[in-house]
Amino acid sequence: MMHLFIKSAKIFTLVLLAASFALGQQAAPGAASQSTSNQINQQVAAPTAGFSGVTGPNLPGNNGLTQPAYLTPIYGLQGVLAETVEGTTLAAQSADQRFNPASSIKLATTLVALQTFGPDHRFLTSVWAAGTIDKTNGTLKGDLIVSGRDPSFHYEHAVMLARELNDLGIRTVTGNLIVAPGFTMNFDWSTKHSGEEFRETFDAARRSASATRAWIDERTLVADNESLRSVPSVVITGEVQVGPAPAAAIPLVTHKSSKLVDVLKVLLCYSNNFMAERIGDSLGGPQTVRATLVDKLRINPDEIVMSSTSGLGINRFTPRAMMKILRGLRDELQKNKLSLSDILPVAGIDPGTLEERYTDPAERGSVIAKTGTLVRTDGGASSLVGQMKTKSGRVVLFVILNQHGNVGHFRQNQDGIVAAIQNALGGPAPFDYRPIRLSMRLADSDTEAAKARGEYEPRN
């Protein structure tokens, strides 16, 4: 199928060349108010409408002639903007119209999170005691309190806290488990249910097989054999209550999450909606994220409409605004001696949403991008935003936004556009990337629930 798209892209390019190189027709800003049916009919009946050509002496083999856009006809709405790192436009289609970016909006959330917290930020989860500790029999006579807003807190982290309490001589709690508002575990929005999972995971006799496996896998991955020589366990005899920590509570242990940059890598590889929403909440919500982007990146406010920080629901971004966000993200990472591959999935290599795309040996590792998929919203929305590398040595930044059509066809068309641009610049070339071993491999645990809602990231 990929070869068919590459071939169609090349044929389409030749057709444009025969018609005086390119039509160069550009969609007008503000066309978001145009009816959906009119836009679809326009793109189907006249697939070259909105395809712009560019000129520039620094394009390989250009010779000063107009370079046609690397676009293929598709049923549905499509916005495209592809630029070299230096800023030369290679392809543009409806770049100033607004589309639903789906999960690509997570790039906006990521950028503001890095600007606000920094890549080394760690989320804290603390355990407190309200009572007395009798070390002779390993008992806390009173309540145990857990608090924190770590979006990545999972089974293995609860087991680690149990181990640390064992080191303090605590193996039994006679009182209740008090869970502070805002605490969540295993990507579950319910604080009460998270507290119940926490209590069960603490107790080795009630610990689930999934929790045990997560603990063993994570400790093995970080080569902590010492922790695996014992079975951590704390029995809490009371019930689970949601509420603030009592004034007399004293801190016992604190768990630090992985660095933000590592949390983001997992979040973006698996496109975890829960983690994106939790981080978005810590930033002040979608409107605060939007205001920050508008202010710092000088984006026209009309180009961004945000209702969520994960991409669920009705959001609107222009390809041009998304390109500014992509460039802003690259710049923010470079300030900290990082690159897009440190937070985004590398196609054909990293687990998650790009695991089974660009897997051909020639293409593998040549695309670093964020996908977006909404099966039902806006009649079906799909996106691909990131960068590609070519054998000519050029790195091309690209934004492809689609909606109102079949998401499977959209994804195939996105791959065809990427392949056509790479082939025009000598073919795909892999980025210099050393695969990162992800310790939070269960971060896609909300996939089944998301599928039931029709909002998920397929892996093929």
C-alpha positions as CSV (number, residue, x, y, z in Angstrom):
1,M,0.0,0.0,0.0
2,M,2.9,2.4,0.8
3,H,4.3,1.9,-2.6
4,L,1.0,2.8,-4.2
5,F,0.9,6.0,-2.3
6,I,4.5,6.9,-3.2
7,K,3.7,6.1,-6.9
8,S,0.5,8.2,-6.8
9,A,2.4,11.1,-5.2
10,K,5.0,11.0,-8.0
11,I,2.3,10.8,-10.7
12,F,0.5,13.7,-9.1
13,T,3.7,15.7,-9.1
14,L,4.3,15.1,-12.8
15,V,0.7,16.2,-13.5
16,L,1.3,19.4,-11.7
17,L,4.6,20.0,-13.5
18,A,2.8,19.5,-16.8
19,A,0.3,22.2,-15.8
20,S,2.9,24.9,-15.4
21,F,4.6,23.3,-12.4
22,A,2.0,24.2,-9.7
23,L,-1.3,25.9,-9.4
24,G,-0.2,27.8,-6.3
25,Q,-3.8,28.4,-5.1
26,Q,-3.9,29.2,-1.4
27,A,-6.9,28.8,0.9
28,A,-8.0,32.0,2.5
29,P,-7.7,32.5,6.3
30,G,-11.0,32.3,8.2
31,A,-12.4,29.6,6.0
32,A,-13.2,27.5,9.1
33,S,-16.7,28.8,8.9
34,Q,-17.2,27.4,5.4
35,S,-19.6,24.4,5.3
36,T,-18.1,20.9,5.7
37,S,-19.9,19.6,2.6
38,N,-18.5,22.5,0.4
39,Q,-14.9,21.8,1.6
40,I,-15.2,18.1,0.9
41,N,-16.8,18.6,-2.5
42,Q,-14.0,21.1,-3.4
43,Q,-11.2,18.7,-2.5
44,V,-12.8,15.7,-4.2
45,A,-13.9,17.4,-7.4
46,A,-10.8,19.5,-7.7
47,P,-8.0,17.8,-5.7
48,T,-5.4,20.3,-6.8
49,A,-7.3,23.2,-5.1
50,G,-5.3,24.6,-2.2
51,F,-2.0,22.9,-3.2
52,S,0.7,25.5,-3.3
53,G,4.1,25.5,-4.9
54,V,7.2,27.2,-3.6
55,T,10.4,28.5,-5.0
56,G,13.9,28.7,-3.5
57,P,17.4,28.3,-4.7
58,N,18.4,26.1,-1.8
59,L,16.1,23.2,-2.7
60,P,18.0,20.3,-4.2
61,G,17.6,20.2,-8.0
62,N,15.3,23.2,-7.9
63,N,17.2,25.4,-10.4
64,G,15.0,28.3,-9.5
65,L,11.8,26.6,-10.8
66,T,8.6,26.2,-8.9
67,Q,8.7,23.1,-6.7
68,P,5.3,21.3,-6.6
69,A,3.7,20.4,-3.3
70,Y,4.0,16.7,-2.3
71,L,0.3,16.1,-1.8
72,T,-2.1,13.4,-2.9
73,P,-5.9,13.8,-3.4
74,I,-8.0,12.6,-0.5
75,Y,-11.7,12.5,0.4
76,G,-12.2,14.7,3.5
77,L,-10.7,17.8,4.9
78,Q,-6.9,18.2,4.9
79,G,-4.4,20.8,6.1
80,V,-0.7,20.4,5.5
81,L,2.4,22.4,6.2
82,A,5.9,21.1,5.6
83,E,9.0,23.2,6.0
84,T,12.7,22.7,6.2
85,V,14.3,23.5,9.5
86,E,15.6,26.7,8.0
87,G,12.0,27.8,7.1
88,T,11.6,27.0,3.4
89,T,8.1,25.8,2.7
90,L,7.9,22.5,0.8
91,A,4.1,21.9,0.9
92,A,1.1,23.9,2.1
93,Q,-2.6,23.2,1.9
94,S,-5.2,25.0,3.9
95,A,-2.5,26.0,6.3
96,D,-4.6,28.8,7.9
97,Q,-7.8,26.8,8.3
98,R,-8.7,25.2,11.6
99,F,-8.8,21.4,12.1
100,N,-9.2,19.1,15.0
101,P,-5.6,18.0,15.9
102,A,-6.8,15.1,18.0
103,S,-4.0,13.8,20.2
104,S,-1.4,16.0,18.5
105,I,-2.6,18.7,20.9
106,K,-0.5,16.8,23.5
107,L,2.5,18.6,21.9
108,A,1.0,21.9,23.1
109,T,0.6,20.5,26.6
110,T,4.1,19.1,26.6
111,L,5.6,22.4,25.5
112,V,4.0,24.4,28.3
113,A,4.8,21.7,30.8
114,L,8.5,21.8,29.9
115,Q,8.5,25.6,30.0
116,T,6.7,25.6,33.4
117,F,8.4,22.8,35.3
118,G,11.6,22.0,33.4
119,P,12.6,18.6,32.1
120,D,14.1,17.4,35.4
121,H,10.9,18.0,37.4
122,R,9.6,15.1,39.5
123,F,6.1,14.6,40.9
124,L,6.0,13.7,44.6
125,T,3.8,11.2,46.4
126,S,4.0,11.3,50.2
127,V,3.0,8.9,52.9
128,W,2.1,10.2,56.4
129,A,1.2,8.7,59.8
130,A,-1.4,9.9,62.2
131,G,-0.7,7.8,65.3
132,T,2.2,6.0,67.1
133,I,4.6,3.5,65.7
134,D,5.4,0.4,67.8
135,K,8.6,-1.0,66.2
136,T,8.6,-4.0,68.5
137,N,5.7,-5.5,66.5
138,G,5.9,-3.4,63.4
139,T,2.5,-1.7,63.9
140,L,1.3,1.8,63.2
141,K,-1.5,2.4,65.8
142,G,-3.5,5.0,63.9
143,D,-4.1,6.1,60.3
144,L,-1.9,6.1,57.2
145,I,-2.3,9.0,54.8
146,V,-1.2,9.1,51.1
147,S,-1.1,12.3,49.1
148,G,0.2,13.5,45.7
149,R,-0.7,14.3,42.1
150,D,1.8,12.2,40.2
151,P,0.1,11.4,36.8
152,S,2.4,8.3,36.4
153,F,1.8,6.7,39.8
154,H,1.3,3.0,39.3
155,Y,1.4,-0.4,41.0
156,E,5.2,-0.7,41.2
157,H,5.4,2.7,42.9
158,A,3.0,1.6,45.6
159,V,5.0,-1.6,46.2
160,M,8.1,0.5,46.6
161,L,6.4,2.7,49.2
162,A,5.4,-0.5,51.0
163,R,9.1,-1.6,50.9
164,E,10.2,1.7,52.4
165,L,7.7,1.5,55.2
166,N,9.0,-2.0,55.9
167,D,12.4,-0.5,56.2
168,L,11.0,1.9,58.9
169,G,9.6,-1.1,60.8
170,I,6.0,-0.8,59.7
171,R,4.1,-3.9,58.5
172,T,0.6,-3.3,59.9
173,V,-1.7,-0.3,60.2
174,T,-4.5,-0.6,62.7
175,G,-6.4,2.5,61.4
176,N,-7.7,3.7,58.1
177,L,-6.0,4.7,54.8
178,I,-6.8,8.3,54.2
179,V,-6.4,9.4,50.6
180,A,-5.9,13.1,50.0
181,P,-8.0,14.7,47.3
182,G,-6.2,14.6,43.9
183,F,-4.4,11.4,44.5
184,T,-4.7,8.9,41.6
185,M,-3.2,5.6,40.8
186,N,-3.1,3.4,37.6
187,F,-4.6,6.2,35.5
188,D,-7.9,6.1,37.4
189,W,-9.7,9.4,37.9
190,S,-11.4,8.2,41.1
191,T,-9.5,9.1,44.2
192,K,-11.5,6.5,46.3
193,H,-10.9,3.7,43.8
194,S,-7.2,4.7,43.6
195,G,-7.0,4.4,47.4
196,E,-8.6,1.0,47.3
197,E,-6.1,-0.2,44.7
198,F,-3.3,1.3,46.8
199,R,-4.4,-0.6,49.9
200,E,-4.7,-3.9,48.1
201,T,-1.3,-3.4,46.4
202,F,0.3,-2.6,49.8
203,D,-0.8,-6.0,51.2
204,A,1.1,-8.9,49.6
205,A,-1.7,-11.3,50.4
206,R,-4.2,-9.1,48.4
207,R,-1.8,-7.9,45.7
208,S,-2.9,-8.6,42.2
209,A,-0.8,-10.6,39.7
210,S,-0.6,-7.5,37.6
211,A,0.8,-5.5,40.5
212,T,3.4,-8.1,41.3
213,R,4.5,-8.4,37.6
214,A,4.8,-4.6,37.3
215,W,6.9,-4.5,40.5
216,I,9.2,-7.3,39.3
217,D,9.5,-5.9,35.8
218,E,10.3,-2.4,36.9
219,R,12.9,-3.4,39.5
220,T,14.5,-5.8,37.1
221,L,14.7,-3.1,34.5
222,V,16.6,-0.8,36.9
223,A,18.7,-3.7,38.1
224,D,17.5,-3.4,41.7
225,N,18.0,-7.0,42.8
226,E,18.1,-6.0,46.4
227,S,14.5,-5.1,46.4
228,L,13.5,-8.4,44.8
229,R,15.0,-10.4,47.6
230,S,12.0,-9.7,49.8
231,V,8.2,-9.4,49.4
232,P,7.2,-5.9,50.6
233,S,3.9,-5.9,52.5
234,V,1.9,-3.5,54.7
235,V,-1.5,-4.6,56.0
236,I,-4.1,-1.9,56.5
237,T,-6.9,-3.2,58.6
238,G,-9.2,-0.1,58.4
239,E,-11.2,1.3,55.5
240,V,-10.3,3.7,52.7
241,Q,-11.4,7.3,53.3
242,V,-10.9,10.4,51.1
243,G,-9.9,13.6,53.0
244,P,-7.1,15.9,54.0
245,A,-4.3,14.7,56.2
246,P,-4.9,15.4,59.9
247,A,-3.0,18.3,61.3
248,A,-1.0,16.1,63.6
249,A,0.2,13.8,60.8
250,I,3.9,13.3,60.4
251,P,5.7,12.5,57.1
252,L,7.2,9.0,56.7
253,V,8.4,8.5,53.2
254,T,8.2,10.3,49.8
255,H,8.2,8.8,46.4
256,K,9.7,10.8,43.5
257,S,8.4,10.1,40.0
258,S,10.7,9.7,37.0
259,K,11.9,13.0,35.5
260,L,9.3,14.9,33.6
261,V,11.1,14.3,30.3
262,D,10.9,10.5,30.9
263,V,7.2,10.8,31.9
264,L,6.5,12.7,28.7
265,K,8.3,10.1,26.6
266,V,5.9,7.4,27.9
267,L,2.9,9.7,27.6
268,L,3.6,10.6,24.0
269,C,4.6,7.1,22.9
270,Y,1.4,5.6,24.1
271,S,-0.7,8.8,23.7
272,N,-2.0,8.4,27.3
273,N,-5.0,10.7,27.7
274,F,-5.1,10.4,31.4
275,M,-1.5,11.6,31.9
276,A,-2.0,14.5,29.5
277,E,-5.1,15.7,31.3
278,R,-3.5,15.4,34.7
279,I,-0.4,17.4,33.6
280,G,-2.8,19.8,31.9
281,D,-4.6,20.3,35.2
282,S,-1.4,21.0,37.0
283,L,-0.8,23.7,34.5
284,G,-4.1,25.4,35.0
285,G,-6.2,23.6,32.4
286,P,-6.7,24.0,28.6
287,Q,-7.4,27.8,28.7
288,T,-4.2,28.5,30.6
289,V,-2.2,26.3,28.2
290,R,-3.8,28.1,25.3
291,A,-3.1,31.6,26.7
292,T,0.6,30.6,27.3
293,L,1.0,29.4,23.7
294,V,-0.6,32.6,22.3
295,D,1.6,34.8,24.5
296,K,5.0,33.0,24.1
297,L,4.7,31.9,20.5
298,R,2.9,35.0,19.2
299,I,0.1,32.8,17.8
300,N,-3.1,34.5,16.5
301,P,-5.7,33.7,19.2
302,D,-8.2,32.8,16.4
303,E,-5.9,29.9,15.3
304,I,-6.3,27.9,18.6
305,V,-9.5,26.6,20.3
306,M,-8.8,24.2,23.2
307,S,-11.3,22.3,25.2
308,S,-8.9,19.6,26.5
309,T,-5.1,19.1,27.0
310,S,-5.2,15.5,25.8
311,G,-6.9,16.0,22.4
312,L,-10.3,14.5,23.3
313,G,-13.3,16.4,22.3
314,I,-13.6,19.4,20.0
315,N,-10.4,21.3,19.6
316,R,-9.2,23.5,16.7
317,F,-5.7,24.3,15.5
318,T,-4.4,25.6,12.2
319,P,-1.5,23.8,10.6
320,R,0.5,27.1,10.9
321,A,-0.2,27.4,14.6
322,M,0.8,23.7,15.1
323,M,4.0,24.3,13.2
324,K,4.9,27.2,15.6
325,I,4.3,24.8,18.5
326,L,6.5,22.1,17.0
327,R,9.3,24.6,16.5
328,G,8.8,26.0,20.0
329,L,9.1,22.5,21.3
330,R,12.3,21.8,19.4
331,D,13.7,25.1,20.7
332,E,12.7,24.4,24.3
333,L,14.3,20.9,24.2
334,Q,17.5,22.3,22.6
335,K,17.9,24.7,25.5
336,N,18.2,21.7,27.7
337,K,20.4,19.7,25.3
338,L,17.5,17.4,24.4
339,S,15.8,16.6,21.1
340,L,12.4,15.5,19.9
341,S,13.4,11.9,20.1
342,D,13.8,12.3,23.9
343,I,10.0,12.8,24.2
344,L,8.4,11.6,21.0
345,P,8.1,8.1,19.5
346,V,10.6,7.2,16.8
347,A,8.7,5.4,14.1
348,G,9.3,1.7,13.7
349,I,11.4,1.6,16.9
350,D,9.7,2.8,20.0
351,P,6.6,1.0,21.4
352,G,3.2,2.6,21.1
353,T,1.4,4.5,18.4
354,L,4.2,4.5,15.8
355,E,5.5,1.0,16.5
356,E,4.0,-0.4,13.3
357,R,4.4,2.5,11.0
358,Y,7.4,3.2,8.8
359,T,8.8,-0.3,9.6
360,D,10.4,-0.8,6.2
361,P,14.2,-1.1,6.7
362,A,14.7,2.1,4.6
363,E,12.1,4.1,6.5
364,R,12.7,2.8,10.1
365,G,13.8,5.5,12.4
366,S,13.4,8.3,9.8
367,V,10.2,9.8,11.3
368,I,9.7,11.2,14.8
369,A,6.1,12.3,15.3
370,K,3.0,12.5,17.3
371,T,-0.1,10.8,16.0
372,G,-3.7,11.8,16.6
373,T,-6.9,9.7,16.1
374,L,-10.5,10.4,16.9
375,V,-12.7,7.8,15.3
376,R,-16.1,9.5,15.7
377,T,-15.5,13.1,16.7
378,D,-15.8,15.6,13.7
379,G,-16.7,12.6,11.5
380,G,-13.3,11.1,12.1
381,A,-10.1,13.0,12.7
382,S,-6.5,12.0,12.3
383,S,-3.2,13.9,12.5
384,L,0.6,13.4,12.2
385,V,3.0,16.1,13.4
386,G,6.7,15.9,13.7
387,Q,9.9,15.7,11.7
388,M,11.4,13.5,9.0
389,K,15.0,13.0,7.9
390,T,16.2,12.5,4.3
391,K,19.3,11.2,2.6
392,S,20.1,14.7,1.4
393,G,20.8,15.6,5.0
394,R,17.7,17.8,5.4
395,V,15.3,17.6,8.3
396,V,11.8,18.5,7.3
397,L,9.2,19.6,9.9
398,F,5.6,18.7,9.0
399,V,2.0,19.1,10.1
400,I,-0.8,17.0,8.6
401,L,-4.3,17.4,9.9
402,N,-7.3,15.5,8.6
403,Q,-10.9,15.3,9.5
404,H,-14.4,14.2,8.3
405,G,-13.3,10.9,6.7
406,N,-12.0,7.4,7.3
407,V,-9.1,7.6,9.8
408,G,-7.4,4.5,8.2
409,H,-7.3,6.2,4.8
410,F,-6.1,9.4,6.5
411,R,-3.2,7.6,8.1
412,Q,-2.2,6.0,4.8
413,N,-2.3,9.3,3.0
414,Q,-0.2,10.9,5.7
415,D,2.4,8.2,5.2
416,G,2.3,8.8,1.4
417,I,2.9,12.5,1.8
418,V,5.9,11.8,4.1
419,A,7.3,9.2,1.7
420,A,6.9,11.5,-1.3
421,I,8.8,14.4,0.4
422,Q,11.5,12.1,1.6
423,N,11.9,10.5,-1.9
424,A,12.1,13.9,-3.5
425,L,15.0,14.7,-1.2
426,G,17.0,11.6,-1.8
427,G,14.9,9.1,0.2
428,P,14.4,8.4,3.9
429,A,17.4,8.4,6.4
430,P,17.3,7.3,10.0
431,F,17.8,9.8,12.8
432,D,20.8,9.2,15.2
433,Y,18.7,7.5,17.9
434,R,19.5,5.2,20.7
435,P,16.3,3.5,21.8
436,I,15.1,4.4,25.3
437,R,14.0,1.6,27.6
438,L,10.7,2.7,29.0
439,S,10.2,1.7,32.7
440,M,6.5,2.7,32.5
441,R,5.5,0.2,29.9
442,L,1.9,-0.1,31.2
443,A,1.1,3.5,30.4
444,D,-1.2,2.4,27.7
445,S,-3.5,0.6,30.1
446,D,-6.5,2.8,29.3
447,T,-6.4,1.6,25.7
448,E,-9.4,-0.8,26.0
449,A,-11.5,1.8,27.8
450,A,-10.6,4.3,25.1
451,K,-11.5,1.9,22.3
452,A,-15.0,1.5,23.9
453,R,-15.4,5.3,23.5
454,G,-14.1,5.3,20.0
455,E,-11.2,7.6,20.8
456,Y,-7.9,5.8,20.7
457,E,-4.6,5.5,18.9
458,P,-4.4,2.3,16.7
459,R,-1.0,0.9,16.3
460,N,-1.2,0.0,12.6
